[in-house]
Amino acid sequence: MSSSSPASPASRPGVTAEAAPLSLCAREPHVPADRLVAEMVPPPRFDAVRFGTYIPDPNQPSQTEAVHVLEGFAAGLGGPGATGSGKRRLFGFGKAAKPAPAGPRGVYLDGGYGVGKTHLLASLWHATPAEPALKAFGTFVELTNLVGALGFQQTVRTLSGHRLLCIDEFELDDPGDTVLVSTLLGKLVEAGVALAATSNTLPGKLGEGRFASADFLREIQGLSAHFRALRIDGEDYRHRGLPKAPPPYTDELVSKTAYATEGASLDSFADLLDHLAKVHPSRYGALTDGLAAVCLTGVRPVPDQSTALRLVVLADRLYDREVPVLASGLPFDQLFSEDMLKGGYRKKYFRAISRLTALARDAGRLTGTP
């Protein structure tokens, strides 16, 4: 730990000598390949969601329309199971022995942060009439890491038997991922796997502002051809009609709460950012295993874009797992610089701010704050 680490309880007024909290910086998780496959299901926050629990904004008809389209999409995946050749019906088109029809093989939910895209994607997973072992749900980062862990050919074999693959937070941040995912999805479509994805960027616009996407236009257009884009408009439901997020707490209160909360972690923000650089983003979920809360002292603006993108992934995993975040220092809406919020990754940063703000609001119950 650096000198910016939280002080021990003895040096914190009002902090009793209770069991020391956990530390994210002390964790270096290793995730075996079989766990990567087994955990390709909706995360805890979205385990119980269904189309019926999605509350469309009455002022945004595209939200209601999205529910109807996805309900029909799920129903269309309820055909016969695998045949002797391993092929399946796809959206009710033809039989396994016939060539797959031309046109999109999946749906792509496009919209701003906080309109409920992940809720709808998880609802689609739950509504699809197939055994869990025949459906896969994961983030884009988790999917690319699966390829790294299993190898390309084994990933194709593992996922080809599925009826549905759901990909959350679909983003192309580098040319290598563009070629990799384009090839992978093409193989899965050939095998009869239905696709569904969420993103803040239309399929044909993936990669814009992040790399020379014009050089990889063929791959990007190939990806776009697999999907029917479904636009979902609206404001961030996480903060619709809710009070403003609580201001940051003091170092003393954060530390005291960490020591008083079983299963809480306590780290300085600076140390955590350093530690994230040593852990692959695909392991950030495992990094948070068993945590009841994350307590951070000294939150400050992130220093560079690489650090910021790692923090985005951690925010997503904490949000998925419903882990409240209690922090001192600057409020979360000051994490990213003005240049970052205007750049190619701006939608990721706004999503992180939205999710961290929601988790900060959840953390109020730990301190007794109304």
N, C-alpha and C positions, 0 to 999 in steps of 0.2 A: 504494500500500500504506500502511496505517496503521502506527503505531508498534508495533503488536502483531505485525507481520510477522516470519517467521522470520529469524534473523540470518544474515549471510553466512558462508560456510565459514571465512573468516579469523578470525571471532570465536568459532568453535565448537571447543573443544579436541578434538583427535583427528580432525577433519574435514579431509580432504585437498582440494586445489584441483582437483577433478574437474569435468566438465561440469556446468553449472548444471541443476537439475531443471526440469521444466515447472511451470506455474502455472495452476490452474483459473481464478483471478481475471483472468488475461490473455486468457482465451478468451471470445469473443462469437460463438458459432456462428449461422449463418443456414442454415436447412434448406429447400431448395426443395420445392415441392409434389410433384414426381415422386418425390423421395426418400421422402417420407412414405408414399406408396402402395407403393413398392418394398420398403420395410422393414417392411411389415405381415406379418411372419413371426415364428415363435418366436425369442426372443433367444438368444445363444450358449450360455448355461447350459442351455437347454432344447432345443437343436438336436438332440441325440442321444437324448433321452428317448423311451420308448415305454411302452405299458401293461405290457409284460413287465419293464421296469426299475423299475416302481413296487413298493415292498415294503410291503404292508399290515401294519399292526400286528395281530397275531393276537388281541389283546384288544379290537379295534374292528371288529366285523363290517361296519359301514357302509362301511369303506374297501374291503373286498373286493367288496361289493355295488356300490359306485360304479364299480369297474373293469368289472364285468359289464354294467351298464347302459350305460356309455359305449361299450363295444365293440359292443353291439347298435345303439346310436345311430349310430356310424360306419358300420356295415354297411348301415344303412338309408339312408345318403346315397349309396349306390353305384349309383343308378338311371341311366337314360339321361341324356345330356347335354342341353344346351339345345335346345329345339325352335325352329321358325321364329318363334314368338312371343316367344322369350326366356325362357319359363317353364320350370320344372324340376319333377320329382317332389320331394316333400318327405316324408321319413320313410316312403317307400313308399306314401303315400296317393294314390290316384287318378292322373289324368293331368293334363298341363299345361293342357289346354283346359277342365278342370272347375274350379269354384271351390275354393279352399283350404278344408280342413275346419276346423271350429271346434275350439278347444282350444289347448293350448300348442304353440308352434312351436320350442321349444328346451329346453335343460337349463341349470339354474342351480346351480352347486356352492357350497353354503353350509357354512361351518365356520370354526373358529378359525384363527389364523395357524400356519403350519408343519405342516399336515396333508397337504400335497402337492397342493393344488388347482391350482396353476399347472402342476405336473408332469402332472397328469391332463388339463388343458385343452390343453397342448401335445401330449400323446400323442394326444388326439382329433384335433387338426389333422393330425398325421402319419398317422394311421390312416384318415382320410377319403379314399376313392379318387377323388381329383381332382387335376388339375395344380395346382402351387403358385399359379399365377396365378388360379385359381378359388377360392382359400381365403385368408382374411385373419385375422391375429392381431395384436391390439394392446391396449394398456391403455385404460382409459376416458379418461384424459387425452389420449392420442394420438388417439383417435377424435374427441373434441370439437375437438381442434386441426385435424384433417383437414377438418372442416366449416368451420372458420374460414379455412383456406387455400384450399379449393376452392369454398366456397359450398355451401349446402344442396342445391340441385338437382343440381349436378355430383357431389357426394358420393353422392347417391342413384343417379345413373347409373353411377358408377364401381363401387359395391358391389353393384348389383342383378344383375350378371352372375355373382356368386359363388355357390358352392354352400354355403359355410359362413363365418360371421363369429364369431370367438372374441374375447370382451372380458374382459380380465383386470382385477382390482381394480375391480370395478363399484361406484362410490360416487356418490351424488348430494349434492353439497355446496352447491348453491344452486338456487333455483327455475328459473332460466334453463336450466340443464342438464337439469332434469327435463322441461321442455316440449320442449326440443330433441331429447333422446334418445328420448323417448316417440314423437315424430312420426317421427323417422328410422327407428327400428326397426319401426314400423308400416308404413312404406313398403317396407322391405326384406322384411318378412314377406309383404306383398302380392305382391312380385316373386318369391317362392319361395325366399328365402335362409333357411337354417337358422341358428339362433342358439345360442351357448353362452357362458356367463359364469361368473366366479368372484367371490365377495365374502365379507365377514365379516358380512353383514347379509341377512336374508331379503328377497325382493323386495318384499313388502308393508310392510316396515319401513324401506325406503330413505328417507333424509332425516331420520329421527327424531333429535332432539337437535342438529340442525344448522340447520334452518330450520323455519318453520311449515308442516310437511308436510301438515297437515290442510287447508290452503288449496289444495293441489295434489293432493288425494286422487284425483281422476279420472285424472290423468296417471300417478300412481304405480300405481294399480290397473290401468291400461292396460299399463304395463310388466310388472307381475306376471303378467298374462294370457298373455304371450308365452312363459313359462317353466314347466317342471316343476322344482320345487325338489328338489334331491338333497342331503340332509344328510350331511356327512362329519365324524365325531367323531374325537378323538384328541389326543395331545400334540404339541408342536413337534418334528418329526423332526430338525431341525437340531441339537438339543442332546440328543437321546435317547441316553443312555448315554455322553455325552462329558464331559470335564472342564470345569470352569468356564472362562469366557473369560479370556484373559490380562489382567492389570492394565495400565493405560496405561504407556507407556514415558516416558523422560525426553525433554525437548526436544532434548538433544544427540544421543541415539540416533536419534530420528526424523529429524533433519536429516542426520546422517551416513548413514543408510540411504537417504534420498532422493537424496543426491549419488552414492551408490555403486550405485544401481539404475537402469539405463537405462530410460527411458520412465516414470519416476515423477514425480509432481507434488508440490510442497511449498507449503503455504499455512497461514496462521494460520486457526484456526476462525472467529474473529470476522470476518476479511476475507472468508472464503468465504460466510458467512451474508449479509453485505452484498451480495456479488456475485450471489448467487442471486436477490435481489430485482430485479435488472436483466435477468435472462434468463428467458424464458417457460419454464415447466416442461416443455413439450413438446420443448424443445431440450436438456434435461439429458442425454439419451442422446448427442447430438452433442458435448456438453460433455466427455464422457468418452472420446471417440474416441481410440484408440491408446494409452491409458494402461496401464502395467504395474502401477501401484500408486498409491494416494492417500495422501500423508503429511500429517498435520494436527498442528499444535501448539496447545496451549491450549484443548482441548475444554472447554466449559462449558455450563451449562443454556441452552436456547434462550429468548429473552426474551419471545416472544409466540406466539400460535397461528398467525398467518400465516407467520411464519418456520419454525415447527415443521412445518407442512404442506409447505412447499417442501423442507425437509430430508428428509421422508418420501419424496418423489418421487425425490430424488437417491439416497437409500439403495436404492430399488427398482431404479434404473437401474444402479447399481454392482453390485448383487447379480446382476441379469440378465446383466451382462457379466463377472462373476467377477473383479472388480477388488479385490484385497485393500486393507484400510484400516489403516494404522499411525498411532497417535495418542498424544499426550501430553495431560495434563490430567485431567479426570474420566472415569470409565468410562462406557460408552454407556448403561448402565441408569439414569444420572442426568441424561440429556439433557432429559427432560420433567418438568414439575412434577406434584405430586400431583393438582392440579385438572385438568390435562390428561389424566392417566391415568384420571380418573373421568368425563371428559366425553364428548361425542358422537363424538369422533374417537379414542377410546381404543384401538380395535382397530387403527387405522392406526399409532398410536405403538408399540404392542406389536410389530407386524410390523416396524417400522423397527428397534427395539431387537434383535429376534431376528436380522434380516438383518445389521445392522452387527456384532453379536457374532460371527456366523459369519465375516464378512470379516476381523474383527480376529484371529480364530483362524488364518485363512489367512495373515495377514501375518507370523506368527511365523517362517515359513521365510526371510523376507527378512533377519531379524536373527540367524538361527542359533539362535533360541529353540526348545527342544524342544516 
